[in-house]
Amino acid sequence: TRRFYRVTRGRKSAVVMVHPEPLTPASPLFSNHRVLKSIGAPVPRILDSDLTHGLVLVEDFGDRTLQKHLLDKLRGGGLAAGPLYRQACDLIVLFHESGAAALGPDDFAASSALDCDRFLFELDHFHRHFIVGHRKMIPPAADAALLRAFYSDLALACDHLPRVYCHRDFQSRNLLVRRGRLGLIDFQDARMGPYTYDAASLLRDSSLDLDEDLVDRMIARLCRRLGLPAAEFRRDFDLMALERNLKDLGTFGYLATIRGRPEYLEYVPRTIRSIKRALLASRRYHLFMPVLDRYVLSHDRLR
């Protein structure tokens, strides 16, 4: 619902963010910008604003996303992902170690969380817009009950994970590459959430294929930097990736069927592969595999 325009004056440029509604000084964009800037995260400077008209002028970080950068490198015969993903993981460490302490009582993230209710909303969104809306399948009562039981258990399991300050959409399209360094955008929804949420967003990215060796090395780096047991982190990472990727399918279904953006469907097969990987990593949800296969996992075979 937001629009972005690059504006120039001579050799200088900036980006105008156009929101569909008026803003206030307490809007999540400004609140999270303050938090992230205060802990040293690489966010663009806010240069000016017109709150009444929902306009915000920000520093221009360019348009070379980490996704585009890596795809271009791959086409050129090489994939130099390691240094940039180490930077990204170090940002997650920064969020863990400094984010919550930087929150004031009036900050958006202090009163908002990725919790059970939010996960249930996202999984219902997936059900309505991917299974029913995109796939045109209406599960009979018995299957619907099984799916709802799965959603409830997954939402509760994710809600029980320790919480930290999360970007909430920490993936390759929201990291911009400038002179070998990463810049962070689309942070207005940052809030408290499960400690593996940003890692799952980054390393189970629906828009980019990542080598499993790279994923393993980045998880090891996070565990080492945060002093966390690797087996426990990996278990919670797979759990969070499962919820996150189901949420992604719901988003892609919504964009394709409601917003007229079918180009997002190209990410569906990759996302389903990630969901399969998470399901097979643990016995927790093997009971639900038959019903998930009917309505979700078989999708890449039917397209």
C-alpha positions in Angstrom: 0.0 0.0 0.0 3.0 2.3 0.1 4.6 3.9 -2.9 8.3 4.9 -3.4 9.7 7.6 -5.6 13.4 8.5 -6.2 13.8 12.3 -6.4 17.0 14.0 -7.5 18.6 17.4 -7.3 21.8 17.6 -9.3 23.8 14.6 -8.3 22.0 14.1 -5.0 19.0 11.8 -4.6 16.6 10.7 -1.9 13.5 8.5 -1.7 10.0 9.7 -0.9 7.9 7.1 0.9 4.2 7.8 0.3 1.8 6.3 2.9 -1.9 5.9 2.2 -2.8 7.5 5.5 -1.5 10.3 7.8 1.4 9.5 10.1 2.1 10.6 13.7 5.4 11.0 15.5 4.6 7.7 17.3 4.0 5.8 14.1 5.9 2.4 14.0 8.2 3.7 11.2 9.6 6.5 13.4 9.6 4.4 16.6 11.6 1.6 15.0 13.9 3.9 13.1 14.9 5.5 16.5 15.5 2.1 18.1 17.5 0.7 15.2 19.6 3.9 14.8 20.3 4.0 18.5 21.8 0.5 18.4 23.9 1.2 15.3 21.9 -0.7 12.7 22.5 0.6 9.1 19.2 2.3 8.5 18.7 5.2 6.1 18.6 8.7 7.6 15.1 10.3 7.7 15.7 13.7 6.0 12.2 15.2 6.3 8.5 14.4 6.6 5.0 15.7 6.0 3.0 13.7 8.5 -0.4 15.0 7.4 0.1 13.7 3.9 1.9 10.6 4.9 5.2 11.6 3.2 8.7 10.7 4.5 11.9 11.6 2.7 14.7 9.2 3.4 18.3 8.7 2.4 18.7 6.8 -0.9 20.3 3.4 -0.3 20.0 2.5 -4.0 18.1 -0.4 -5.4 20.6 -3.3 -5.4 19.0 -5.7 -3.0 20.9 -8.7 -1.6 18.7 -10.9 -3.7 19.5 -9.1 -7.0 23.2 -8.8 -6.0 23.5 -12.6 -5.5 21.5 -13.5 -8.5 23.8 -11.3 -10.7 26.9 -12.9 -9.1 25.5 -16.3 -9.8 24.8 -15.5 -13.5 28.4 -14.2 -13.7 29.8 -17.5 -12.6 30.4 -16.9 -8.9 28.4 -16.5 -5.7 30.1 -14.5 -3.0 27.4 -14.9 -0.4 29.5 -15.7 2.6 30.7 -12.2 3.6 27.3 -10.6 3.1 25.5 -13.3 5.1 28.0 -13.0 7.9 27.1 -9.3 8.0 23.4 -10.1 8.0 23.8 -12.7 10.9 25.8 -10.1 12.8 22.9 -7.7 12.5 20.6 -10.4 14.0 23.1 -10.7 16.9 22.9 -6.9 17.3 19.0 -7.1 17.5 19.3 -9.9 20.1 21.8 -8.2 22.3 20.7 -4.5 22.1 17.2 -4.2 20.6 15.0 -4.8 23.6 17.1 -2.7 25.9 16.7 0.3 23.5 12.9 0.2 23.7 11.0 2.9 25.5 7.6 2.2 27.0 5.9 4.2 24.2 7.7 2.4 21.4 5.6 0.4 19.0 7.7 -2.8 19.6 7.3 -2.5 23.3 3.5 -3.2 23.0 3.5 -5.4 19.9 4.7 -8.9 19.6 4.8 -11.9 17.3 2.7 -14.0 19.6 0.2 -16.9 19.4 -2.6 -14.6 18.2 -0.5 -13.2 15.4 0.7 -16.6 14.3 -2.9 -17.9 14.2 -3.9 -14.9 12.2 -1.0 -15.6 9.7 -1.9 -19.3 9.4 -5.6 -18.4 8.9 -4.5 -16.0 6.2 -2.5 -18.8 4.6 -5.5 -21.1 4.7 -7.9 -18.5 3.2 -5.6 -17.1 0.5 -3.4 -20.1 -0.5 -5.4 -23.3 0.1 -8.9 -21.8 -0.6 -8.1 -18.7 -2.6 -5.2 -19.8 -4.8 -5.5 -23.6 -4.9 -9.4 -23.4 -5.0 -9.6 -26.3 -2.5 -12.2 -26.3 0.3 -11.2 -29.0 2.8 -14.0 -31.2 4.2 -14.8 -31.0 7.9 -12.4 -33.8 9.0 -9.5 -32.3 7.0 -10.3 -28.8 8.1 -10.3 -29.9 11.8 -6.8 -31.6 11.3 -5.5 -28.4 9.6 -6.8 -26.2 12.4 -5.3 -28.5 15.0 -1.9 -28.2 13.2 -2.2 -24.4 13.1 -3.0 -24.2 16.8 -0.1 -26.4 17.8 2.4 -24.6 15.6 1.3 -21.2 16.8 1.5 -22.2 20.4 4.9 -23.8 19.9 6.3 -20.7 18.3 4.8 -18.5 21.0 6.7 -20.5 23.7 10.1 -19.6 22.2 12.1 -16.9 24.0 11.5 -13.4 22.6 13.9 -10.8 21.2 13.7 -7.7 19.1 13.0 -8.8 15.5 13.0 -7.0 12.2 10.1 -9.3 11.2 10.9 -9.4 7.4 14.7 -9.9 7.5 15.2 -11.3 4.0 17.2 -10.6 0.9 14.8 -8.1 -0.6 15.0 -5.9 2.5 18.8 -5.8 2.6 20.5 -3.4 0.2 24.1 -3.8 -0.9 26.2 -0.6 -1.1 30.0 -0.8 -1.6 30.1 -4.3 0.0 28.1 -3.3 3.1 24.4 -4.0 3.9 21.7 -1.4 4.5 18.4 -2.2 6.2 15.0 -1.2 5.0 11.3 -2.1 5.5 11.7 -2.1 9.3 8.5 -0.4 10.3 6.9 -3.7 11.6 9.8 -4.6 13.8 8.7 -5.9 17.2 9.4 -8.5 19.9 9.2 -12.1 18.6 10.8 -15.6 18.7 14.6 -15.6 18.9 14.9 -17.7 15.7 12.4 -15.6 13.7 14.9 -13.3 11.8 17.3 -16.2 11.2 14.4 -18.2 9.7 13.5 -15.2 7.5 17.1 -14.8 6.3 18.1 -18.4 5.8 14.8 -19.9 4.6 14.2 -17.0 2.2 11.3 -17.8 -0.2 12.9 -15.6 -2.9 16.4 -17.1 -3.1 18.1 -20.5 -3.2 20.8 -20.8 -0.6 23.4 -23.5 -0.3 22.7 -25.7 2.7 26.4 -25.5 3.7 26.0 -21.7 3.9 22.9 -22.1 6.0 24.7 -24.5 8.4 27.7 -22.2 8.7 25.4 -19.1 9.4 23.5 -21.0 12.1 26.8 -22.1 13.6 27.9 -18.5 13.6 24.7 -17.3 15.3 25.0 -20.0 18.0 28.6 -19.1 18.6 28.1 -15.4 18.7 25.0 -15.7 21.0 26.3 -18.5 23.1 23.4 -20.8 22.3 23.3 -24.6 22.1 23.3 -25.6 18.5 20.9 -28.5 18.6 18.3 -26.5 20.5 18.7 -23.5 18.2 18.4 -25.7 15.1 15.2 -27.3 16.4 13.6 -23.9 17.1 14.9 -22.5 13.8 13.1 -25.3 11.9 9.9 -24.7 13.8 10.0 -21.0 13.1 10.9 -21.5 9.4 7.8 -23.7 9.1 5.5 -21.0 10.3 7.3 -18.3 8.4 7.2 -20.2 5.1 3.5 -21.0 5.5 2.9 -17.3 6.1 4.8 -16.6 2.9 2.5 -18.9 0.9 -0.4 -17.0 2.3 1.1 -13.7 1.2 1.9 -15.1 -2.3 -1.7 -16.4 -2.7 -3.1 -13.1 -1.5 -1.0 -11.0 -3.8 -1.8 -13.3 -6.8 -5.6 -13.6 -6.3 -6.5 -10.3 -4.5 -3.9 -7.8 -5.6 -3.4 -9.1 -9.2 0.4 -9.8 -8.7 0.9 -13.4 -10.1 4.6 -12.9 -10.4 4.9 -13.8 -6.7 3.8 -17.4 -7.5 7.3 -18.1 -8.9 8.4 -18.3 -5.3 5.9 -21.0 -4.3 7.8 -24.2 -5.3 10.9 -23.0 -3.4 8.8 -22.2 -0.3 7.2 -25.6 -0.4 10.6 -27.3 -0.5 11.5 -25.3 2.6 8.3 -26.4 4.3 8.9 -30.1 3.5 12.5 -29.8 4.9 11.2 -28.3 8.2 8.5 -31.0 8.5 10.9 -33.8 7.9 13.4 -32.4 10.3 11.2 -33.3 13.3 8.7 -36.0 14.2 6.5 -33.4 15.8 4.2 -32.9 12.8 4.5 -36.2 11.0 0.9 -37.0 12.0 -0.3 -34.1 9.9 1.8 -35.0 6.8 -1.0 -36.7 4.8 -3.4 -33.7 5.1 -0.6 -31.2 4.5 0.4 -33.2 1.4 -3.1 -33.0 0.0 -3.5 -29.3 0.4 0.1 -27.8 0.4 3.0 -30.1 -0.3 1.7 -31.5 -3.6 1.3 -28.1 -5.1 4.6 -28.1 -6.9 3.6 -31.4 -8.6 0.3 -29.9 -9.8 1.6 -26.7 -11.3 
